[in-house]
Every structure is written in structure tokens, then in C-alpha cells.
């Protein structure tokens, strides 16, 4: 990853809040700012930051028209285990 340095002016209160939040999260201030940029949609989320749920969430709840009671309806379980 190629990086660049960004300098910006923030108030003392913002600086304190940033420092405190980064300390609470156990990450650097730069990591916290990068996380905020991703959350705000300024930078794309890298694949390595995604959880398994993030990768498949677009597939969940997509079985329209299918039976919703496959695990409890005796009709679907009559030959199970044989």
C-alpha cells in the first residue's frame, strides 16, 4: 500500500477526543481516522477488513418462495436419517 501524509488543523477538543478514542480502541490515531474515512464512504473498504458476514450478507434472506419451516415441518423430515 502506498501512503501519503495528510496534515490538517483540528481543535484542541477534537484532538483530545481523537486521542482518547484511539486509546480506548487500542489503535493509533491514524488507524482511527482511516476507519472513519471508510465508514464515511470516502475510501473503499479493503477485502481484508471484511468479516465473513460482510462477504455473504447480500445473499442472506434471498430464498423467496421457498419453505420457511424446513427444520420443523414433519413433512420435510419424514425420510431424514434413513
Protein Blocks (a to p, Z undefined) as FASTA:
>chain_A
ZZddddddddfklmmmmmmmmmmnopafklmmmmmmmmnomaccdfklpcfklmmmmmgo
paghiafklmmmmklmmmgoZZ
